[in-house]
């Protein structure tokens, strides 16, 4: 048995327990009647619309009087409400992949329950109207097992498209991912790293293009929906280029032969330029070219090549930005006081520490994001949502803007803060996500022939983008989701407090 075999067996144990019974097929017509339709294409909304659904797909869309509703159709009364396509997050992490401190204990305890954890995250996403997610780094085996269960109707949750490992990197306890010294690696950590890498880790960075072509083919045979590779290192300052231009072209070519998209993690200007010229489809966090400003000509190149920009919007807008502004003001005061007491020549280390304390990187990222939007780049939201430590091990609470579901909503809201109109932000969170997924024929807009993924809202999101939080109901593949019952099994998430519990907590404060 290979080194990771025992780990794979542990992961697979939880599969049967986390999958619900198959959903019954429903050939009856369903009609969503009376909502103001925002179809995801960016055009004007359609008042009092009718959406007709059969066998999970939209069979007709139009205004009242244009669509004939079959007499035996199940009617969903949406009068006075708004309907949008299901939201798509193009960068999530559904599996628990560990890390140091409190997350290490969590992984050691809960690793055998990865299938349940993946499904739990997908179900939380779905309750917010996020009907499709692209998992860009996680354990391929549980991700594809749960993905297939969802696709077959044996389970309910956001549709999963999974990349598995970031090709060229190791697992969470490797040098390439976390700068973890290999001499300190435990047996458990080594097996976890192998389970993540799936023979597509650090060894690929040392291959010739011909060897790499074979290795990529073998990895794609394992069933990832798209490929993501490390165009640069995971760490920064300094950041190193991960693959030669020739090697990157090979990875893109082999993946495109299979009809799949290619993403990159490339966080320097030249590292990202190599990836763009290699023909990639999606840039994860393109605004993060630490610590540099995006050159104008490069932003235009990305737009001209129609490379999708999956931005970490929720981490640089809304509450995250408000926190940054407050923290920066406090840091500036402390640095000024320290400089007055002991003025010394600044070393490179001093300059980097000062920039870190002031959050200069976040300022630059926000400016770069706005530049890419103004350049006309195809923009989507990617939250990097992830699992933190289990409640019993948690040292610090995870920022809400990287929680499953709500993080995606906050990211779409944040696009308006960065300069988009609410209509453009909704298009970015729906249609553009489908483009990134290479699924525009099926997803992303509300049109005849598309899969019936839609969200009914209680208030107008064009009047106030924050109204995308006011979810009345979610329909996925033509079926009404019982969002109040999700997630079905809580492993790592906390149940929200009831009204009474919330009032009691408030009274204690």
N, C-alpha and C positions, 0 to 999 in steps of 0.2 A: 504494500500500500504506500502510495506517495506520501510525502511529509504532510500535505494538507488533507489527506483522505479522512483522517479522524475528525478534523474540523468540519468538513463537508457533511459527514454523517450526522454530527451534532446539530448542524443547521437544519438538515432535512427532517429531523425528528418532529419538529413543531408544525410541519406543513399540514398534516391531516386535521389537527386541532383547530387551525386558524381559518379554514375554508368553510364557508356556509354551503347549504344545499343549493343545487342548481336552480336558477330562476326559470319559471315556466315561460315558454314562448307566448307572445301576445300578438296575434295578427290583426286584432281589431284596430280600427282607426281611432286616433286620438286627435282632438282639435283643441288647440290653445287659442282662446277667443277673447278679443277685446283689448289686448295689451298694445302699448306703443312699442313698435318694433325698432330696435337698433341692430341691424343685421351683421355688423362687423366690417363692412366694406368702407365705412366712413361717409356714406351719403346721408341725406336728411332722414330723420326718423319717420316711420309710417304709423300714423294714429289708427287706432281700432283695427289692428291686424288680425289675420287668421293664419295659424300655422297648422298644417295637417300632417300627421305622422302615421306611418304604418311600418311594421317590422323593423322598428328602430331607426328609420330614415325619414327625412322630410319629403313628402310627396307634393306639397304645394305650399306656397307662401304668397299672401296678397292682402289687399284691403278688403274690408267688409263689402260683400256683394260680388267680389271677383273670384272667391273660392267657394265652391259648393261643398258643404259639410254633409257627409253621408248620414242618413237618419239614425243609424245604429252606432255612430261614433261616440266615444266617451269625451264629453266636453269638460275642459278645464277653464273655468271662468277667471279671466285675468283682466277684466275691465277696470280701468283706473290704475293699472300697474304698467311696468316696463319690462321688456324681455330683451336679453342680450345673449350672445353665444356663451357657451361654457368657457371659463377662463383657462389659460394654459401657462404653466410656470416652466421655463426652459432650463432651470438649474436648481435641482433639489437633491437632498441626500436622505433617502427613506430608511436605509439600513443603519444600524448602530455600528459605527466603525471605530469607536474608541478614541484614544488620545491619552494624555498624561493626567495626573492629578485624579480628581474624582471620577473622571470618565473611564479610567482604567478599571476600577473596581466594578463599575456598571457593566462594562463589556465582559469581564470575567464571569459575572453572575448571570447576565442575560443572553449571552451569546447563543446558547441552544434555542432561544426563542426568536431568532432573527426573522423567520417567516411571519410570525405574529406582529413583530415590531414594524416590518415593512407594510403590512396590511393596515395596521393601526394608523400609520402616518398617511397612507393613501386615503383612508376613510376620513380622517380629520380634514385633509385638503378638500375632499368632496363636499363636506358640510358648508364650506364657504363658496361653493360654486366653481371650484377648481376641478375641472373634469378630466384634464390630461396633465401629466407631469413628465419632464425629462430628468431622469436621475443620472447625473454626470460623474459620480464617483461613489461606488458602493460595492457590496459583495454580489457578484454576478449570479451566483447560484440561487440564493433566496429571492433576489429581485426578479429573475426570469421565471421562477416557479410561481410566485404570486402574480406576476404579469400575466402568465398563461391562465391562471385560475380566474383572474378578472376578465380576460378576453373571452373565456368560455362560458361566463355567466355563473361560475361556481362560487364567486365572491363578489362583493360590492366595494368599490373604491375608485379613486381617480385612476384613469387609464395610465399605465406605466410604459414608458420607453426608457430603456436602461443601457448605459454605456459600460457598466462594470468598472474595471480599473482605468485609471489614467495611464495610458500606454507610455512606458518608459520610466514610470515611477514604481516604487515598491508599495507595500501596505502602510498602515498608519504608524508602525513602529520601525520604519526603515529610515536610512540616512536621507534618501531622496525626498521623502514626504515630511519628516519631522526632525531631521538632523539628530536622530536617536543613535547614540554610539552602539555599534553592533556587538561590542564585547559585553554589553550589559543586557542583551536581549534574552528574555526567558524563552523556554520551549513553547509556551502558550503564545507569546508574541510572535515567534517565528512562524508558527502554524497559521496564525491570523494573517500575517503578511503574505504568505504563500496563497492563502485562500482568496485574498484580495487581488494579488497580482495575476493569478491564473496563467502563469508562464508568459506574461506580457509586461514584465516589470523592468527592473534596472538593466538586465542583461541585453535588452533590445537596443539600448543606447550605444552598445559596443559592437553592433552588427554592421556588415556591409549592406549596401542597398539590396543586393540579391538575397542575402540571408534574411533581411528584414521583410522582404516581400513574402517569403514563405511563412515567417512567424506571424505576420499580420493575418494571412489567410487562415492559419490554424486558430488564431484567436477569434476571428469572425465566425468560424465554424461552431463556436460555442454559443452563438446566438445573441450577442448584443445587438440592440436596435440601431445604434450609431457608435462611432468611434471618437474617443477624446484622447488626445495625446499631450504630453508635456513639451510644448515648444520651447519653454524655458524651465528653469528650476522652480520648485514650489516656494523656496525661501527667497528673500530679496536682500539687496544691499550687502554683498554683491549678488546679482542675478546672472545665471549662466545660461547660454543657449543649449537646448537639450539635444537637438538633432540637426544634422547638416541640411542644407537646402535639398540635396538629392534624396536624402532619407525621408524628408517630409513629403516630397512629391510622390515617393513610392507608397507611403501610407495613404495618401489621398487617392491615388490611382486605384489601389487594391480595394479600398472601401467603396469608392464610386462604382467599381465594377459590380458590386453587390447591390447597388441602388440605395446605399445608406449614406447618411450625412457624416461629415467630419467636423469635430469641434477642436479647438485648441485652448490650452492655458499658456499664454505667452505674455509676459509682463514687462518687457522692455520694448523700446521703439524698434530696434533692429530685429529682436527676436520675433516680434509680432509681424514685422514686415516680411520676414522669411516665410512665416506661416500663411500670410495673405497671398503672397506670390506663389505658394505651393498649391493654392486652389481650395483652401478650406471653405466650409459653408457657414460656420458659426464661431464667433469669438466669445468666450466666456469672460465676463467683466472686462470689456475692452477699454474702459475708462481707467483701469488700474495699470498704468505703465510706470510703476514706481521708479523714482519720484518725479517723473518728467511731465511736462505739458504736451498734449497731443499736437504735433505739427499740422498746420492747415492742409498741406498737400497730402498728408497721410490720411486725414479724415476724408478728403475727397476720393482718394484711392479706394478706401473701404466702401464708400457709397457707390462709386462707379462699378465695383466688382460685385455689388449686391450681397456682400457678406453680412450676415445677420449679427447684430450686436445685442447680446444677452447681458443686460446691465444689472448690477447689484443696487437697484434704485432704493430699496427700503433701508439700506444702510447709510444713505447720504441725504435723506429727505425726512420730513415729518419729525417724529420724536427723536430719531437718531441725530438729525441735524441740530435740533434744539439743544440736545445734550452736548453736542460738540461745541456749539457756540458758547454755552455756559462754561464748559470745562476749559476752553481756550482762553477765555477772559481770566479765569482763576490762575491758569498756568502762566500767562503773560505777567500777571502781578507778582507771582512768586519768582519768576526768572529775573524780573527787574530788580527785586529786592536782593536776590543772590548776587547779581552782577555789581550792585552798588557796594556790597560788603567785600567782595573779592574779585576785582576786575583782573582777569587773566586772558592771555592770548587763547583763541579758540582752536582746538584740535578738530580733526575730522570727526572723531568720536563725539566731541562736544556738540558739533553742528548737527549731527544725526540725532543725538539725544534731544536736543532742543526742538528739532523738527517733529520728533515723535511726541514730545510733551505737548506741543502746540497743535498736534493733529494736522500738520501741513499736508500730509498725504490725502486726507479726506477733502481738504479744500481743492487740491489739484484734481482729484477724482471727480468731484462735482462739476468743476469747470470743464474737464474733458468730456463728461457725459453731455453737457449742454452743447459743446462744440460738435459732437457726433450727431446729435439730434438736429442742429441747425444745418449740418452738411447734408441732411436728407437720408441718413443711414436707416436701414430697416432695423427698428428697435423692438426688443422684447424685454419682458421682465424675467429675471432670474434671481431668486432670493438667497441661494445657498442655504436654504432652511435645513436644519439638522437636529439630531437628538443630542441633548446635553445629558448630564448625569441623571440617574434615577433619583426620585425625591429623597430617598434615604441616604444618598451619598452627596447630594448637591451642596457645593460650597457657595457658589454665586449663581443667582438666577440668570437664565439665558435672556438676551434681549428679545422682546416680543416681536420685533420686526424681522426676526429670523425663525419664528415659529411657523409650523405648517399651517397653511390656509390663510390665516390673518396676515402673515408676512407677504403673501402674494397680493392680497387686497391693498395693503399699505404701499406696495411697490407701484401698482397701477395708479393709486392716488398721487404718489410721489412724482410720476411723470408730468403731472399738471404743474406741480411745484417747479419742475425743471424747464417748463415753457410750453408743454403741449396743451392743446385744448382737451376737454374731457372726451370728445369723440375720438381724437387721435390716441389718447391713452387707452381707451377701450379697444381700439383696433390693434394697438401694440400688444395688449394682453389677451387677444383672441386670434385674429387673422395672422398676425406676424408670428405668433407662437406656432401656428400650424405650418407656416412657411419654414420655420426652423426645424420642425419635426418631419418635413417632407410629407406632410399629410394634408395639404390644402385641398385635395380632391375630396376629402372626407370630413375635415374638421375646420374650425376657425370662423365660419360664417353661417348664417341661417339662410340657406338657399335650397332649392329643390335638388334632391339627390344626396345631400349631405347627411351624415350621422346626426341624429337629433339630440345634440347636447345643448341645453339652454338653461338660463337662470332667470327666474321671474323675481323682479325687485318691487318693493313697496313704494319707492320714490324715484324721482327723475334723476339719473346720474349725470345728465347733461347740464342740469341746473346746479348740481353740486356733486362732484365726483365721489365724495364720501358716501353717497347713497348706494354705492355698490356693496356696502356692508349690510344693507337692509334686504336680506335674502328672504323671500317668501317661500320659494320652493326651487328645487333643482331637478331637472330631467336629464338623464344620461342614457344615451342609446334608446331613447323613446320611452323610458320607464321613469316614473316618479320615484325619487329617492326618499326614503324615510330618514331624513337627516337627523331627526331628534334621537334616533336609536344608534347613531354612530358616534365614536367607534364602538363596535360590538364588544370588543375585549380591550380593556385598558391595561397595558403593560408598563409603559413609561409615562404616559400622560396623566395629568390630574383631572378629575372631574370638576367642572366649574361649580362654584358654590351656588346653592339655591338662594332665592331672594331673602329668605329668613336667615340663612347663614351669613349672607353678605351684610344684612342689617345688624346682626349680632357682632360681627367683626368690627363694623364701623362704630358701634357703641362702645367697644373696648378701647378704641383709639383716643 
